């Protein structure tokens, strides 16, 4: 699926943005212990903030993306395209950037510990709400290869996230907490401009240029087609020969009686 930009472009943005959450999870207890002198088990309570953000983002992401695509489709006389769903990422992108900046700046300035945790919750909310779109868009584009597309998104996320914990501590010690998280926010914003907005404006052209995968076509059918095939055949569509044979069977049954 790396051949198809509609799969790897959003996956690449998501992999790096998700990796920031992994990096934060690596250093958050160290930073709050350093700046606020929190010790176990009190310092462990800081994970409540990202938990709240993740739950709210998960609850809001799916319904909001469906609302956005339905509203845009109404404006276009019912015509739907996979790229319409990407517009639902706007609030998530804003929350990712704002949350990272608030977290880093207020932590460096040693504001009340609730303030950076609010920023962290905003970041996680935006990332989780965008996750729904990132995983759904490739499936909308390549329904028959949905499992392959999701495997690419998850695999790329795991590869990138694995590397970040090795570098975030040296980065924080080198350029400071504030600059580290501002840099993360700018990287996510820059990747969004390249990976997400390019698909919003040129996604259909990129899908036409890259073509469609040619596997699983004969073995897998879309759910809509399966539902249609399961419907009973109307009486009017029965062939002439079947009707004649059915009439003969009825006639033979009457004679036996």
Backbone as CSV, one residue per row, in Angstrom:
resi,resn,N_x,N_y,N_z,CA_x,CA_y,CA_z,C_x,C_y,C_z
1,UNK,0.807,-1.213,0.000,0.000,0.000,0.000,0.847,1.273,0.000
2,UNK,2.156,1.142,0.127,3.021,2.307,0.058,3.000,2.969,-1.313
3,UNK,2.478,2.274,-2.307,2.382,2.836,-3.644,1.314,3.899,-3.729
4,UNK,0.391,3.934,-2.778,-0.801,4.777,-2.876,-0.718,5.912,-1.857
5,UNK,-0.574,7.149,-2.338,-0.446,8.301,-1.435,-1.621,8.461,-0.483
6,UNK,-2.815,8.053,-0.900,-3.980,8.177,-0.021,-3.847,7.328,1.232
7,UNK,-2.933,6.366,1.227,-2.696,5.528,2.410,-1.531,6.045,3.253
8,UNK,-0.393,6.295,2.625,0.784,6.585,3.427,0.903,8.041,3.836
9,UNK,0.283,8.973,3.118,0.380,10.381,3.507,-0.292,10.648,4.870
10,UNK,-1.571,10.284,5.055,-2.147,10.491,6.396,-1.491,9.618,7.456
11,UNK,-1.029,8.422,7.056,-0.353,7.548,8.014,0.946,8.170,8.503
12,UNK,1.652,8.860,7.621,2.920,9.490,7.991,2.685,10.620,8.987
13,UNK,1.657,11.446,8.748,1.340,12.516,9.707,0.942,11.927,11.055
14,UNK,0.094,10.930,11.011,-0.391,10.345,12.262,0.728,9.678,13.042
15,UNK,1.663,9.030,12.342,2.758,8.340,13.021,3.592,9.311,13.846
16,UNK,3.925,10.461,13.269,4.739,11.426,14.000,3.943,12.094,15.116
17,UNK,2.681,12.432,14.858,1.884,13.073,15.898,1.640,12.127,17.061
18,UNK,1.367,10.861,16.761,1.184,9.883,17.833,2.476,9.669,18.615
19,UNK,3.596,9.756,17.923,4.874,9.530,18.603,5.147,10.589,19.666
20,UNK,4.587,11.805,19.484,4.772,12.831,20.520,4.113,12.381,21.825
21,UNK,2.957,11.743,21.718,2.291,11.273,22.941,3.121,10.196,23.636
22,UNK,3.785,9.359,22.855,4.660,8.340,23.446,5.848,9.001,24.130
23,UNK,6.412,10.017,23.469,7.526,10.732,24.075,7.130,11.444,25.359
24,UNK,5.946,12.061,25.356,5.465,12.736,26.560,5.282,11.727,27.686
25,UNK,4.733,10.573,27.355,4.564,9.545,28.380,5.881,9.087,28.973
26,UNK,6.966,9.220,28.207,8.287,8.813,28.700,8.854,9.795,29.707
27,UNK,8.603,11.100,29.485,9.285,12.117,30.304,8.355,12.862,31.258
28,UNK,7.050,12.636,31.184,6.131,13.475,31.954,6.355,13.338,33.460
29,UNK,6.574,12.134,33.933,6.804,11.978,35.378,8.129,12.610,35.797
30,UNK,9.131,12.559,34.918,10.421,13.193,35.226,10.263,14.703,35.295
31,UNK,9.547,15.279,34.315,9.397,16.734,34.262,8.566,17.261,35.429
32,UNK,7.481,16.572,35.756,6.651,17.039,36.862,7.342,16.820,38.206
33,UNK,8.176,15.818,38.264,8.975,15.668,39.468,10.021,16.755,39.594
34,UNK,10.583,17.200,38.460,11.623,18.235,38.481,11.040,19.613,38.756
35,UNK,9.915,19.955,38.096,9.365,21.306,38.200,8.413,21.481,39.381
36,UNK,7.701,20.422,39.753,6.691,20.545,40.804,6.981,19.661,42.011
37,UNK,8.111,18.949,41.968,8.548,18.119,43.092,7.491,17.078,43.483
38,UNK,6.810,16.546,42.478,5.827,15.494,42.728,6.544,14.150,42.801
39,UNK,6.101,13.332,43.708,6.676,12.002,43.878,5.572,10.961,43.797
40,UNK,5.994,9.722,43.610,5.016,8.633,43.560,4.306,8.540,44.902
41,UNK,2.998,8.268,44.921,2.142,7.986,43.768,1.458,9.230,43.190
42,UNK,1.722,10.414,43.776,1.033,11.628,43.315,1.342,11.937,41.852
43,UNK,2.588,11.731,41.437,2.967,12.077,40.076,2.245,11.203,39.048
44,UNK,1.835,10.024,39.468,1.132,9.138,38.536,-0.243,9.670,38.154
45,UNK,-0.789,10.568,38.962,-2.125,11.109,38.680,-2.130,12.037,37.474
46,UNK,-0.957,12.449,36.993,-0.925,13.328,35.813,-1.462,12.611,34.587
47,UNK,-1.488,11.291,34.605,-1.996,10.547,33.446,-3.518,10.610,33.332
48,UNK,-4.179,11.179,34.329,-5.635,11.343,34.225,-5.985,12.333,33.122
49,UNK,-5.159,13.373,32.954,-5.427,14.392,31.933,-5.448,13.810,30.523
50,UNK,-4.409,13.068,30.082,-4.495,12.476,28.741,-5.599,11.438,28.613
51,UNK,-5.936,10.763,29.720,-7.036,9.809,29.668,-8.355,10.517,29.350
52,UNK,-8.595,11.640,30.006,-9.818,12.403,29.739,-9.834,12.899,28.288
53,UNK,-8.700,13.418,27.827,-8.624,13.888,26.443,-8.868,12.782,25.433
54,UNK,-8.310,11.593,25.706,-8.484,10.472,24.784,-9.926,10.005,24.723
55,UNK,-10.582,9.920,25.875,-11.979,9.473,25.900,-12.876,10.455,25.164
56,UNK,-12.715,11.742,25.449,-13.542,12.749,24.787,-13.261,12.801,23.284
57,UNK,-11.994,12.663,22.905,-11.658,12.664,21.489,-12.230,11.478,20.748
58,UNK,-12.209,10.319,21.395,-12.772,9.115,20.782,-14.280,9.238,20.622
59,UNK,-14.947,9.807,21.614,-16.402,9.960,21.539,-16.811,10.992,20.500
60,UNK,-16.005,12.012,20.314,-16.379,13.097,19.398,-15.917,12.855,17.967
61,UNK,-14.820,12.124,17.774,-14.222,12.001,16.450,-15.123,11.373,15.408
62,UNK,-15.709,10.220,15.721,-16.538,9.515,14.752,-17.787,10.272,14.351
63,UNK,-18.645,10.670,15.303,-19.853,11.415,14.936,-19.555,12.725,14.202
64,UNK,-18.476,13.409,14.609,-18.178,14.691,13.951,-17.739,14.471,12.508
65,UNK,-16.931,13.450,12.239,-16.502,13.193,10.859,-17.672,12.804,9.977
66,UNK,-18.615,12.019,10.519,-19.817,11.669,9.749,-20.672,12.903,9.481
67,UNK,-20.786,13.781,10.476,-21.553,15.018,10.304,-20.948,15.883,9.212
68,UNK,-19.627,16.008,9.203,-18.958,16.856,8.218,-19.167,16.318,6.810
69,UNK,-18.976,15.017,6.613,-19.099,14.467,5.269,-20.536,14.520,4.779
70,UNK,-21.508,14.360,5.668,-22.910,14.467,5.263,-23.276,15.898,4.887
71,UNK,-22.763,16.849,5.620,-23.076,18.245,5.321,-22.461,18.678,3.998
72,UNK,-21.214,18.281,3.755,-20.577,18.635,2.489,-21.281,17.943,1.328
73,UNK,-21.706,16.701,1.530,-22.401,15.971,0.470,-23.722,16.653,0.113
74,UNK,-24.412,17.204,1.100,-25.664,17.913,0.805,-25.419,19.121,-0.084
75,UNK,-24.334,19.813,0.154,-24.008,20.978,-0.665,-23.667,20.594,-2.099
76,UNK,-23.231,19.349,-2.286,-22.811,18.885,-3.621,-23.816,17.900,-4.208
77,UNK,-25.074,18.101,-3.863,-26.170,17.295,-4.418,-26.012,15.805,-4.157
78,UNK,-25.565,15.467,-2.973,-25.462,14.068,-2.575,-24.220,13.348,-3.046
79,UNK,-23.338,14.011,-3.778,-22.119,13.354,-4.247,-21.085,13.301,-3.120
80,UNK,-20.545,12.109,-2.905,-19.574,11.919,-1.832,-18.231,11.491,-2.404
81,UNK,-17.169,12.012,-1.785,-15.804,11.617,-2.095,-15.051,11.389,-0.788
82,UNK,-14.095,10.482,-0.788,-13.363,10.221,0.465,-12.702,11.459,1.046
83,UNK,-12.254,12.381,0.184,-11.547,13.571,0.673,-12.429,14.486,1.507
84,UNK,-13.738,14.357,1.386,-14.629,15.188,2.199,-14.420,14.932,3.688
85,UNK,-14.081,13.713,4.037,-13.908,13.364,5.446,-12.699,14.068,6.062
86,UNK,-11.722,14.410,5.255,-10.513,15.042,5.781,-10.785,16.424,6.368
87,UNK,-11.863,17.065,5.945,-12.200,18.379,6.509,-12.506,18.281,8.004
88,UNK,-12.878,17.096,8.468,-13.166,16.914,9.895,-11.904,16.964,10.743
89,UNK,-10.727,17.025,10.122,-9.484,17.064,10.885,-9.106,18.479,11.322
90,UNK,-9.783,19.496,10.825,-9.401,20.872,11.163,-9.368,21.125,12.670
91,UNK,-10.445,20.811,13.406,-10.378,21.042,14.863,-9.286,20.221,15.540
92,UNK,-9.089,18.995,15.085,-8.054,18.164,15.676,-6.660,18.729,15.449
93,UNK,-6.400,19.243,14.253,-5.094,19.830,13.969,-4.832,21.038,14.856
94,UNK,-5.858,21.875,15.034,-5.702,23.049,15.900,-5.423,22.615,17.335
95,UNK,-6.149,21.618,17.810,-5.955,21.151,19.184,-4.573,20.542,19.381
96,UNK,-4.067,19.832,18.392,-2.732,19.236,18.499,-1.676,20.321,18.669
97,UNK,-1.722,21.338,17.807,-0.714,22.402,17.859,-0.849,23.221,19.139
98,UNK,-2.074,23.648,19.445,-2.287,24.475,20.635,-1.938,23.701,21.902
99,UNK,-2.339,22.448,21.979,-2.081,21.652,23.168,-0.599,21.465,23.435
100,UNK,0.175,21.174,22.392,1.618,20.995,22.582,2.296,22.284,23.023
101,UNK,1.910,23.409,22.409,2.511,24.693,22.776,2.165,25.054,24.219
102,UNK,0.894,24.915,24.591,0.483,25.233,25.956,1.213,24.341,26.958
103,UNK,1.319,23.070,26.651,1.990,22.145,27.560,3.449,22.541,27.766
104,UNK,4.175,22.780,26.683,5.596,23.085,26.798,5.881,24.432,27.427
105,UNK,5.142,25.467,26.992,5.413,26.820,27.486,5.070,26.942,28.969
106,UNK,3.892,26.472,29.347,3.483,26.614,30.755,4.298,25.722,31.681
107,UNK,4.762,24.596,31.158,5.623,23.735,31.981,6.973,24.392,32.217
108,UNK,7.530,24.996,31.168,8.817,25.672,31.303,8.714,26.864,32.248
109,UNK,7.585,27.582,32.186,7.398,28.757,33.046,6.872,28.398,34.436
110,UNK,6.687,27.126,34.683,6.263,26.627,35.984,4.943,27.241,36.451
111,UNK,3.985,27.296,35.517,2.637,27.683,35.918,2.056,26.587,36.810
112,UNK,0.867,26.854,37.332,0.216,25.835,38.155,0.129,24.537,37.372
113,UNK,0.377,23.434,38.039,0.505,22.163,37.316,-0.757,21.781,36.548
114,UNK,-1.904,22.355,36.903,-3.132,22.058,36.164,-3.063,22.609,34.741
115,UNK,-2.372,23.744,34.563,-2.348,24.411,33.246,-1.658,23.537,32.190
116,UNK,-0.439,23.045,32.410,0.147,22.155,31.387,-0.643,20.867,31.192
117,UNK,-1.303,20.387,32.234,-2.123,19.182,32.067,-3.343,19.454,31.199
118,UNK,-3.894,20.668,31.296,-4.986,21.040,30.385,-4.472,21.060,28.943
119,UNK,-3.281,21.623,28.739,-2.691,21.606,27.401,-2.465,20.197,26.891
120,UNK,-2.011,19.316,27.771,-1.803,17.919,27.378,-3.126,17.254,27.001
121,UNK,-4.173,17.520,27.777,-5.481,16.950,27.463,-5.991,17.456,26.118
122,UNK,-5.756,18.734,25.815,-6.173,19.294,24.518,-5.429,18.607,23.383
123,UNK,-4.129,18.411,23.561,-3.336,17.722,22.526,-3.840,16.303,22.282
124,UNK,-4.052,15.557,23.343,-4.510,14.181,23.191,-5.919,14.145,22.580
125,UNK,-6.763,15.084,22.966,-8.101,15.159,22.372,-8.008,15.345,20.862
126,UNK,-7.184,16.299,20.419,-7.043,16.535,18.982,-6.466,15.346,18.241
127,UNK,-5.469,14.696,18.854,-4.874,13.535,18.201,-5.873,12.389,18.090
128,UNK,-6.620,12.134,19.163,-7.563,11.025,19.149,-8.724,11.289,18.198
129,UNK,-9.207,12.536,18.151,-10.287,12.867,17.221,-9.826,12.723,15.775
130,UNK,-8.566,13.056,15.496,-8.038,12.912,14.139,-7.773,11.462,13.775
131,UNK,-7.552,10.623,14.781,-7.280,9.209,14.515,-8.416,8.557,13.742
132,UNK,-9.650,8.904,14.091,-10.805,8.321,13.398,-10.748,8.611,11.909
133,UNK,-10.410,9.850,11.560,-10.353,10.229,10.143,-9.188,9.537,9.451
134,UNK,-8.041,9.490,10.116,-6.852,8.894,9.507,-7.063,7.416,9.192
135,UNK,-7.768,6.709,10.059,-8.005,5.287,9.829,-9.165,5.046,8.857
136,UNK,-10.094,5.980,8.774,-11.272,5.777,7.931,-11.018,6.181,6.486
137,UNK,-10.254,7.230,6.269,-10.036,7.736,4.912,-9.424,6.697,3.965
138,UNK,-8.338,5.988,4.338,-7.817,4.977,3.409,-8.814,3.864,3.112
139,UNK,-9.644,3.510,4.097,-10.658,2.476,3.860,-11.716,2.987,2.899
140,UNK,-12.090,4.266,3.007,-13.023,4.853,2.050,-12.461,4.808,0.630
141,UNK,-11.156,5.015,0.524,-10.522,5.025,-0.801,-10.372,3.623,-1.381
142,UNK,-10.011,2.662,-0.549,-9.728,1.300,-1.016,-10.459,0.314,-0.115
143,UNK,-11.742,0.196,-0.335,-12.572,-0.631,0.536,-12.144,-2.090,0.514
144,UNK,-11.837,-2.611,-0.655,-11.487,-4.029,-0.766,-10.131,-4.340,-0.144
145,UNK,-9.307,-3.318,0.020,-7.985,-3.504,0.631,-7.915,-2.786,1.972
146,UNK,-9.038,-2.668,2.665,-9.081,-1.932,3.925,-8.146,-2.493,4.969
147,UNK,-8.052,-3.814,5.079,-7.173,-4.423,6.077,-5.712,-4.078,5.799
148,UNK,-5.321,-4.077,4.530,-3.946,-3.734,4.169,-3.649,-2.274,4.496
149,UNK,-4.623,-1.401,4.221,-4.432,0.021,4.501,-4.280,0.275,5.994
150,UNK,-5.114,-0.373,6.794,-5.026,-0.195,8.240,-3.724,-0.772,8.797
151,UNK,-3.259,-1.858,8.209,-1.978,-2.431,8.640,-0.831,-1.462,8.378
152,UNK,-0.895,-0.739,7.251,0.136,0.248,6.951,0.114,1.387,7.969
153,UNK,-1.082,1.900,8.268,-1.193,2.997,9.233,-0.660,2.564,10.601
154,UNK,-1.092,1.399,11.063,-0.639,0.923,12.368,0.841,0.580,12.395
155,UNK,1.338,-0.028,11.338,2.748,-0.391,11.294,3.663,0.819,11.279
156,UNK,3.329,1.823,10.468,4.150,3.032,10.412,4.115,3.776,11.742
157,UNK,2.949,3.788,12.379,2.831,4.419,13.702,3.762,3.739,14.706
158,UNK,3.796,2.421,14.706,4.623,1.690,15.667,6.111,1.906,15.418
159,UNK,6.515,1.954,14.151,7.935,2.133,13.833,8.427,3.492,14.305
160,UNK,7.667,4.553,13.984,8.087,5.903,14.371,8.027,6.074,15.884
161,UNK,6.963,5.590,16.507,6.798,5.754,17.956,7.869,5.018,18.738
162,UNK,8.401,3.955,18.165,9.445,3.194,18.852,10.724,4.010,19.005
163,UNK,11.006,4.899,18.058,12.282,5.616,18.067,12.272,6.859,18.949
164,UNK,11.104,7.502,19.121,11.051,8.794,19.810,11.557,8.738,21.253
165,UNK,11.191,7.737,22.067,11.670,7.742,23.462,13.187,7.765,23.599
166,UNK,13.924,7.323,22.575,15.378,7.327,22.664,15.962,8.732,22.507
167,UNK,15.182,9.666,21.946,15.717,10.982,21.612,15.066,12.136,22.372
168,UNK,13.912,11.919,23.002,13.223,13.053,23.611,13.954,13.567,24.841
169,UNK,14.543,12.689,25.649,15.293,13.158,26.820,16.505,13.995,26.430
170,UNK,17.342,13.544,25.492,18.449,14.409,25.050,17.972,15.720,24.436
171,UNK,16.836,15.688,23.764,16.306,16.911,23.153,15.867,17.914,24.219
172,UNK,15.169,17.415,25.242,14.739,18.292,26.335,15.951,18.873,27.063
173,UNK,16.954,18.074,27.305,18.151,18.556,28.004,18.963,19.520,27.152
174,UNK,18.851,19.401,25.844,19.650,20.235,24.949,19.014,21.598,24.685
175,UNK,17.717,21.617,24.325,17.090,22.883,23.922,16.008,23.345,24.890
176,UNK,15.713,22.569,25.906,14.739,22.982,26.898,13.352,22.426,26.621
177,UNK,12.513,22.439,27.648,11.168,21.881,27.530,10.325,22.696,26.559
178,UNK,10.348,24.012,26.708,9.503,24.870,25.869,9.826,24.701,24.392
179,UNK,11.084,24.778,24.028,11.471,24.665,22.621,11.197,23.273,22.066
180,UNK,11.320,22.266,22.913,11.061,20.895,22.464,9.623,20.735,22.001
181,UNK,8.685,21.194,22.819,7.281,20.977,22.473,6.777,21.965,21.439
182,UNK,7.387,23.144,21.362,7.067,24.040,20.244,7.548,23.426,18.935
183,UNK,8.731,22.812,18.963,9.237,22.138,17.759,8.316,20.996,17.349
184,UNK,7.830,20.222,18.324,6.880,19.151,18.016,5.621,19.701,17.357
185,UNK,5.107,20.813,17.904,3.893,21.409,17.345,4.123,21.873,15.916
186,UNK,5.273,22.492,15.652,5.556,22.982,14.300,5.769,21.828,13.322
187,UNK,6.380,20.750,13.784,6.545,19.579,12.913,5.186,18.997,12.546
188,UNK,4.296,18.866,13.529,2.959,18.343,13.238,2.206,19.256,12.291
189,UNK,2.334,20.572,12.484,1.660,21.511,11.594,2.229,21.437,10.184
190,UNK,3.562,21.386,10.069,4.171,21.292,8.741,3.801,20.010,8.016
191,UNK,3.809,18.888,8.738,3.416,17.623,8.122,1.942,17.632,7.728
192,UNK,1.109,18.325,8.508,-0.305,18.413,8.145,-0.481,19.181,6.843
193,UNK,0.273,20.249,6.666,0.173,21.021,5.421,0.572,20.171,4.221
194,UNK,1.575,19.317,4.416,2.059,18.493,3.298,1.200,17.244,3.106
195,UNK,0.888,16.551,4.182,0.250,15.235,4.086,-1.269,15.292,4.060
196,UNK,-1.860,16.241,4.765,-3.323,16.286,4.867,-3.921,17.239,3.849
197,UNK,-3.419,18.474,3.814,-4.005,19.468,2.912,-3.742,19.130,1.449
198,UNK,-2.640,18.445,1.169,-2.412,18.012,-0.213,-3.479,17.028,-0.670
199,UNK,-3.948,16.173,0.248,-5.011,15.232,-0.091,-6.365,15.926,-0.192
200,UNK,-6.584,16.951,0.622,-7.858,17.674,0.548,-8.029,18.315,-0.822
201,UNK,-6.955,18.877,-1.355,-7.051,19.594,-2.623,-6.731,18.718,-3.837
202,UNK,-5.859,17.729,-3.669,-5.411,16.938,-4.814,-5.586,15.438,-4.602
203,UNK,-6.374,15.044,-3.604,-6.514,13.624,-3.298,-7.095,12.813,-4.441
204,UNK,-8.119,13.339,-5.085,-8.739,12.595,-6.187,-7.757,12.412,-7.339
205,UNK,-6.978,13.436,-7.658,-5.984,13.324,-8.722,-4.908,12.309,-8.357
206,UNK,-4.478,12.322,-7.100,-3.451,11.371,-6.676,-3.964,9.942,-6.738
207,UNK,-5.235,9.740,-6.380,-5.789,8.388,-6.452,-5.911,7.924,-7.893
208,UNK,-6.271,8.824,-8.794,-6.346,8.472,-10.220,-4.963,8.166,-10.771
209,UNK,-3.979,8.965,-10.367,-2.612,8.775,-10.864,-2.011,7.467,-10.362
210,UNK,-2.251,7.113,-9.105,-1.652,5.905,-8.534,-2.399,4.632,-8.909
211,UNK,-3.642,4.761,-9.437,-4.411,3.588,-9.817,-5.017,2.898,-8.600
212,UNK,-5.554,1.717,-8.839,-6.190,0.956,-7.769,-5.482,-0.384,-7.592
213,UNK,-5.418,-0.898,-6.383,-4.836,-2.232,-6.171,-5.631,-3.291,-6.919
214,UNK,-4.943,-4.323,-7.383,-5.614,-5.343,-8.194,-5.740,-6.678,-7.467
215,UNK,-5.587,-6.671,-6.135,-5.766,-7.915,-5.404,-7.058,-7.863,-4.604
216,UNK,-7.554,-9.063,-4.243,-8.771,-9.232,-3.446,-10.045,-8.835,-4.175
217,UNK,-9.962,-8.519,-5.458,-11.171,-8.098,-6.165,-12.159,-9.243,-6.317
218,UNK,-11.662,-10.443,-6.614,-12.566,-11.565,-6.858,-12.948,-12.290,-5.570
219,UNK,-12.211,-12.066,-4.495,-12.451,-12.814,-3.258,-13.258,-12.039,-2.226
220,UNK,-13.205,-10.725,-2.304,-13.881,-9.907,-1.314,-14.866,-8.992,-2.008
221,UNK,-16.082,-8.929,-1.486,-17.093,-8.036,-2.031,-17.436,-6.973,-1.000
222,UNK,-17.759,-5.767,-1.448,-18.162,-4.734,-0.495,-19.389,-5.169,0.286
223,UNK,-19.548,-4.702,1.529,-20.725,-5.068,2.327,-22.038,-4.725,1.649
224,UNK,-22.062,-3.610,0.915,-23.296,-3.225,0.236,-23.691,-4.262,-0.809
225,UNK,-22.696,-4.806,-1.532,-22.996,-5.808,-2.555,-23.450,-7.110,-1.921
226,UNK,-22.860,-7.457,-0.771,-23.290,-8.667,-0.074,-24.746,-8.539,0.351
227,UNK,-25.122,-7.360,0.843,-26.503,-7.145,1.260,-27.463,-7.241,0.087
228,UNK,-27.035,-6.715,-1.067,-27.892,-6.787,-2.251,-28.065,-8.225,-2.708
229,UNK,-26.976,-8.990,-2.683,-27.055,-10.379,-3.121,-27.926,-11.222,-2.201
230,UNK,-28.048,-10.807,-0.953,-28.840,-11.574,0.007,-30.337,-11.314,-0.119
231,UNK,-30.724,-10.292,-0.870,-32.146,-9.978,-1.023,-32.848,-11.050,-1.847
232,UNK,-34.130,-11.349,-1.567,-34.853,-12.326,-2.378,-35.079,-11.820,-3.800
233,UNK,-35.064,-12.722,-4.753,-35.248,-12.353,-6.149,-36.719,-12.041,-6.387
234,UNK,-37.044,-10.886,-6.975,-38.448,-10.565,-7.245,-39.091,-11.572,-8.181
235,UNK,-40.402,-11.707,-8.032,-41.138,-12.662,-8.860,-41.048,-12.323,-10.333
236,UNK,-41.043,-11.038,-10.623,-41.031,-10.616,-12.021,-39.717,-10.920,-12.721
237,UNK,-38.655,-11.164,-11.935,-37.348,-11.410,-12.546,-37.071,-12.882,-12.780
238,UNK,-38.009,-13.748,-12.402,-37.809,-15.178,-12.636,-37.871,-15.447,-14.132
239,UNK,-36.944,-16.261,-14.631,-36.889,-16.542,-16.060,-38.122,-17.290,-16.545
240,UNK,-38.329,-17.202,-17.873,-39.501,-17.839,-18.475,-39.472,-19.338,-18.278
241,UNK,-38.304,-19.949,-18.433,-38.209,-21.401,-18.299,-38.523,-21.834,-16.871
242,UNK,-38.064,-21.055,-15.872,-38.365,-21.389,-14.486,-39.853,-21.321,-14.226
243,UNK,-40.549,-20.338,-14.819,-41.992,-20.212,-14.626,-42.724,-21.395,-15.245
244,UNK,-42.300,-21.834,-16.423,-42.942,-22.977,-17.079,-42.760,-24.239,-16.250
245,UNK,-41.526,-24.446,-15.746,-41.251,-25.637,-14.953,-42.053,-25.625,-13.657
246,UNK,-42.191,-24.441,-13.043,-42.983,-24.340,-11.823,-44.452,-24.657,-12.116
247,UNK,-44.972,-24.200,-13.276,-46.364,-24.499,-13.643,-46.572,-25.991,-13.859
248,UNK,-45.633,-26.665,-14.487,-45.740,-28.103,-14.701,-45.738,-28.860,-13.372
249,UNK,-44.901,-28.422,-12.425,-44.864,-29.093,-11.120,-46.196,-28.959,-10.401
250,UNK,-46.812,-27.786,-10.480,-48.117,-27.592,-9.858,-49.169,-28.473,-10.505
251,UNK,-49.130,-28.588,-11.847,-50.105,-29.417,-12.568,-49.960,-30.879,-12.175
252,UNK,-48.708,-31.376,-12.041,-48.506,-32.753,-11.653,-49.023,-32.996,-10.240
253,UNK,-48.851,-31.990,-9.371,-49.352,-32.134,-8.020,-50.870,-32.251,-7.967
254,UNK,-51.587,-31.496,-8.796,-53.045,-31.577,-8.828,-53.506,-32.934,-9.314
255,UNK,-52.855,-33.509,-10.325,-53.259,-34.801,-10.880,-53.107,-35.889,-9.830
256,UNK,-52.058,-35.828,-9.042,-51.857,-36.842,-8.012,-52.951,-36.772,-6.971
257,UNK,-53.434,-35.561,-6.673,-54.517,-35.438,-5.713,-55.811,-36.034,-6.279
